[in-house]
Amino acid sequence: MKKIFVITLVAGIFLGGNVLAIDAFGSAFGCLTTAKALGQGKGNLGFNIGLGDNGTSFNGTFDYGLSAYTNGRLKFGIFDPDFGDAGIAFGGDFRYQMFSVTENNDHPFDMAPGAFLEYVDFEGGSIFEIGAMMIGSYPFETSGGRILAPYARFNLRLEHYSSDGGGSDSELKFGINGGVSFEISDLIKLYGEFQIDGNDGIFFGLDYNVL
């Protein structure tokens, strides 16, 4: 089961862009996290960049361990769309680690369901998104003792578009992210992922443990 999950992740990373095409605005932030909980009282600052079909995003995040298995994350940044002037983007997510890979259980991978919201303001209108997500990941220990973790996220969300001219529209959309997290030190993790959800593209991130 573990091998099937990892093979599916890798296949998605290389083939996903040719399999799915979703007509949606999509996420300005990407996923850029595994299913692994930080732990109660621990906090990470994140610095991220996204290069998507609908624009380029630069953002920062703060991820905090609300309990041993529950995380809450805040996001804020700039979204520069291909069709107008740059605007602001902010959001947040909440996730609970339901499964954990340890020596004491037979869970096939780490898994965390959760919820999220995003707001993006740009020239001509704005997008508000709210939805549910499921993240799965599997940690591998390298020969150097660091953790390499492939991960994937599936989300189902309501996208609401509001035009500055007064019109609006709401649609149900879904998206997929797949990537890899690599621990380069006890304090720093790097992320790289693809996104298929309307704002198709690649995202990169760095997490720094501050608490």
TORPA-702352 format. One record per atom (N, C-alpha, C, O): x negated, y, z. Coordinates in steps of 0.001 Angstrom, whole numbers, plus 500000, padded with zeros to 6 digits. Atoms other than C-alpha are relative to their C-alpha. Layout:
N
XYZ...
This chain:
211
499177498797500000500000500000500000499139501259500000499446502228499306500892498837499959497166502404500824499391500263498624499314501409498182500626499839501312495498501757497460501006500531498985500667501363498144498970499533500930498779502267495599500241501488500177500376502218499196499768498580499716499307505636497328498877500858499436499138501874498792501141499221500471495794506876496528499934500012498480499648501050497883500009500074501457495981505666492910501067500914499412500841501582498403498923499119500459499304507482492513499600501462500080499884502236499166500469498623499853497768510711493842499022500368498901499159501412498264501034499709500997494764510511491521500604500066498604500258500948497818499349499982501309496915509671488506500813501273499813500829501853498727499222498764500081499177512611489295499134501201499745499511502086498977500904498875500156496214514988489532499550500147498555499447501263498047500528499930501360494966514082486057501078499972498918500851500453497807498979500155501023498243513338484267501241500828500238502075500982499346498764499328499628500848515385486108500400501104499056501583501238498743499688498872500860500618518413483838500618499585498688501312500382498057499455500473501252501538516249480829501306499236500174501949498871499190498821500813499740504414514431482506501222500854500288502319500530499835498874499201499551506591517176483995499887501435499498498796502000499416499945498571500324507664520605482841501271500545500644502375500188500233498876499531499212509915522464485260500205501488499747499295502290499960499685498603500257511642525721484292500407500651501315501570500583501714499749499372498705511342527629487572498956501083500215497938501124499525501004499001499656509557530597489103498839499352500744497676499634500455501023500773499289507686528311491511499359500736501155499673501894501432500652499475498813505490528880494520498815500892499651498037500589498746501165499126500144503018531745494755498845499543500886497723500026500734501002500390499007501122529965497567499424498601499798498336498315500298500425501378500075500811526322496583500262499276501308501032499746502146499861500786498769500568523667499290498792500211500914498926500752502012501275499774499315496909523676500435500006499573501466499540500299502344500091500637498694497356521433503446500267498512499847500966498092498925499673501419499946497403517746504234501148499805500986501673500771501540498941500311499034499992515987506399499479499943501427500266499822502365500601500140498678497565515876509328500289501225500869500042502357500453499730498904499068498647517968512338498699500506500610497745499747500781501196499409499393496120520351513880499824499580501448498698499405501914500059500234498566496990519533517476500474501242500746500287502362500272499410498895499255498660521685520117498976501069500378497911500771500918500850498877499647497140525141520548498861500277499045498136501253499237501074499773500969494739524825517599500503500891498875501680500839498516499605499084501059494744527451514855498950500140498923497753500160499211500877499826501150493268527863511372500379501240499211501559501489498965499811498936500973492836530948509214499679499458498615498689498751498429500223500460501361493142530286505489499845501164499034500468502212499201500218499015501055491924532238502446500134499267498673499383498334498393499624500798501160493419531143499124500152500847498738500380502055498789499757499370501295493676531928495428500759499002499138500467497807499138499239500832500916496186530619492906499975500571498597500147501775498409500032499603501404495915530728489113501120499253499297500943498113498868498827500673500530499379529964487762500533500614498727500090501679498298499380499526501236501502530359484649500682501349500172500677502178499262499249498764499772503529533160486233499176501126500597499664502250500722500840498950499451500610535049487754498905499474500897498781498272501129501112500319499111497605535144490043500333500470501408500871501562501594499699499642498613497920535150493823498745499945500852497881499088500666501052499967498992495531536060496621500713500109501347501512501022501555499251499968498748496709535280500128499194499456501165498194498759500992500558500522498765495810534554503710501079499274500782502261499591500650499052500764499206497443532096506096499485499847501427498286499935501693500354500387498637497517531326509793500837498788500368502064498859500430499364501277499697498315527730510707499777499695501477498645499736501960500114500167498545499065526951514358500683498715500443501770498381499972499429501216499452499668523734516260500978500298501120500574500637502232498958499717499017502977524188518069500121498886501031500527499124502168500036501147499105502705520705519589498998499010499428498315499315498451500980500984500470500628517572519132500218499606498540499259499293497835499707500454501355502407516738515853500762501034499163501207500723498058499213498984500701504108520001514824499154501227499695498451501738500566500744498821500432502587522874512848500938501055499432501938500732498791499324498882500630503865526317511892498965500871499312497902501135499875500984499238500765502146528404509216500640501254499408501732501193498843499579498740500592502520532058508165499105500323498810497915500009498817500746499702501229501466533316504710500303501423499566501444501878499641499816498639500496500926536796503327498949500291498947497784499929499117500981499706501029499293538038500145500522500895498897501544501567499040499694499202501182499396539723496761500251499054498835499497498106498616499691500779501198501019538265493659499961500927498798500694501914498743500178499173501190499949539702490308500592499259498806499910498430498204499349500740501090502445538500487668499450500384498640498907501473498453500455499737501367501593538227483995500902500987499281500554501503498218499016499163500700504671540318483178500254501337500688501231502010500362499767498725499329504313543331485472498914500337501002497847499723501019500967499560499007502555545108488315499963499043501190500922498317501453500169500851498828501226543315491385500966500410501109501289501587501273499109499746498877503532542985494369499594499148501188498569498467501155500324500753498793503614541421497815500682498635499978501684498420499296499420501323499826504296537831498735499803499591501457498723499773502019500163500532498652504968536347502136500913498797500191501878498603499452499211501200499770506345533145503562499536499268501240498763499791502043500368500823498857505998530379506085500479498583499797501359498329498975499498501372500035506401526667506594499868499358501375499132499827502243499941500754498757507062524191509372499937498522499618500681498089498738500119501404500343506017520531509282499735499157501250499116499609502214500120500923498877506120517532511601499341498725499507499842498090498579500702501208500414503631514660511304500717498771500543500637498454501729499196501163499625505852511589511327499158498725500074499308497922500995500900501148500047503218508992510364498573500470500144498219501557499688501416499681499846499546508955511304499181498735499807499497497695500385500878501138500224496801506632510081499003499909501150498145500779501302500942500246498908494974505248513128499720498505500079500360497705499396500316501412499813493419501976514230501101499271500759501134498041500775498980500608499151496448501394516469501341499789499307502298499353499946498746500236500712499132501248513766499718499559498570498574499572498115500139500457501388499764499961510253500643500966499012501044500554497924499445499015500916501069503195508709499104500121498768497882500186498902500818499983501229499940503363505057499308501334499732498297501373499031500599498691500217499187507111505129500605500983501001501601500671501654499416498926499208499775510355507045501195500579499234501126500762498019498817499442500668503226511772506312500640501058500881500773500874502091499400498891499250504867515062507320501140500626499205500891501252498175498903499236500588508354516298506392499997501415500567499413501672501620499971498623499504509031519994506754500923500886499193501658500417498324499192499002500691510716523163505553499137501232499740498122501439500407500794498823500353509466526387503970500888501087499411502014500834498983499362498904500711510452529793502660498917500911499429497809500996499958500914499056500645508803532327500351500797501181499451501956501043499059499425498812500631509529535852499153498913500665499172497806500895499658500940499330500896507820537494496181500695501196499375501775501064498799499476498778500594508422541071495074499100500384498827497876500395498960500782499629501182507340542137491578500776501026499189501939501308499478499356498987500829508112544732488923501255499443499341501187498473498586498749500420500605511732544351487938500884499135500873502055498940500550499159500858499169512933542104490740499233499301501101498103499662501430500608500765498913512200539629493488500540498577499991501597498298499426499624501404499876512365535907494242499968499609501471498995499880502175499972500577498658513438534298497514500217498498499853501119498062499137499900501451500074512920530550497976500087499422501405499402499877502320499915500731498737513949528227500804500257498538499664501062498227498786499833501397500345513683524470500827499360499042500985498861499437502039500579501082499203512493521164502236498839499379499234498782499452498007501174500591500646509238519342501556499579498728500726499938498495501880500604501196499423507441516062502145498544499948499551498250499994498357501440500055500297503633515857502376499456498646500405499765498148501488500687501243499687501599512665502239498515500147499732498126500795498760501455499937500200497824512290502609499351498773500625499947498084501453500742501119499426495196509689503390498550500423500239497883500864499303501375499561499696491864510426505175498972498901499747499120497771500212501141500882500200488650508802503976498792500612500699498556501816500594501230499503499386485457509100505990498839499748499061498619498613498638501142500121500897482404509773503820498795499433500747498823499280501968501220500535499387478936508368504440499365501008500945498628500628501855500521498960499127478058511693506052500877500280501211500578501174502003499124499836498845480898511373508566501072501058499832501794501352500785498979498987500258483116514029506945501248499358499407501195498245498884498724500529500470486774513576505970500350500573498631500368501788498436499487499668501329487914513587502333501419499460499929501633498265500130498596500417499924491714513493502053500782500422498757501103501602498612499041499698501063493770513280498845501382500219500612501734499588501609498672499726499469497263514674499384500959500358498867500545500712497763498963499613500963500548515317497594501186500573500758501465500187501893498783499430499428503643517390498273501104500003498958500885500351497798498792499850500813507149517147496853500923500972500715501127500851501923499073499069499363509560520014497479501276500155499182501255500079497953498700499699500589513233520686496765500473501305500619500530501420501843499769498661499478514279524324497076501097500728499231501429500377498099499078499076500648516845526987496299499224501259499644498638501898500519500646498772500462515416529832494205501081501046499722502016500795498961499051498914500230517310533130494315499257501181499376498331501729499974500613498873500706516366535820491789500905501222500104502106501138499847499279498730499935517410539447492336499316501004499090498113501237499214500533498994500909516943542050489609500164501385500602501145501664501292499891498617499547516236545688490393501195500698499350501673501719499845498845499428500682519060546402487952501328499583500585502376500083500176498762500384499331521593544675490176500446498571499772501318498091500496499614501383500261521863541155488704499285499026500923498259499351501523500629501028499172521083537947490558500394498617499494501365498466498753499723501370500413520982534184490054499352499058501003498284499369501530500542501002499077520408531103492255500030498640499329501021498273498697500083501329500588519265527663491134499224499077500921498345499515501663500710501022499246518115524427492753498849499484499148499054499089498000501191500404500737514554523507491722499167499040500848499385498905502052500926500851499272511838521033492649498593500173499443498412500671498332501383499852500422508064520943492445499097498955500629499460498304501608500983500984499545504997518767492953498627500658500089498234501416499202501404499597499849501507519538494255499172498760500302499635497844500981500917501088499677498552517187494378498584500513500041498177501273499162501359499490499886495019517813495535499142499221500963499458498093501344500975500628499112492085517038497775499514501018501016499238502169500678500598499215498925490898518404501116498659499388500359498531498168500457501320500508499630487226518142502044499452500787501181499369502014501136500546499404498786485763518820505481498494500202499830497738499231499786501426499765500209482392520518505004499260500270501309498030500237501347500598499840498674481806521218508717501095499762501027502242499506500659498993500170498953483571520892512069501037501115499983502122500958500544499112498841499984485177524296511430500632500329498653501622501059498610499592499551501327485679524561507664500450498831499128499804497785499070499505500939501001487766522669505108500243500745498693500685501894498688499730499462501331487983523283501371501140499218499359501296498019499587498861500625500683491064522587499234499964500336498512499561501428498112499785499765501420491670522204495531501191499173499559501288497994499899498795500734500383494984521255493942500580500520498701500278501632498267499179499560501123497237521381490896501425500193500504501814499625501524498596499766499664500828522602491023500845499913498743500497500481497707499043500095501107503754521697488758501362500364500566502023499520501170498699499603499453506847523700489687500537501274499355501362501961499957499626498742500655507321526553487207498808500921499942498431501390498868501265499265499945504260528474488366498866498981499949498063498867500875500986501070500149502099525643487049498594500579500002498348501627499404501362499506499977498412526035487745499144499278501015499482498184501468500929500566499033495511525370490079499814500983501150499849502200500968500138499211498787494992526583493622498771499530500769498447498343500791501182500303499198491908526765495821500134500685501357500674501788501454499869499430498681491678527360499546498854499638500921498129498671500687500975500239498950489405527547502565500683500212501348501293501256501577499461499893498650490530526891506146498854500100500996497892499335500925501020499818498964488469528118509104500663499892501356501599500632501657499429500209498673489217526878512610499584501119500953498399501337501201500277498857499100489531529846514992500482499744501421500120500488502332499501500324498659491313528237517964499809498517500287500166498046501367
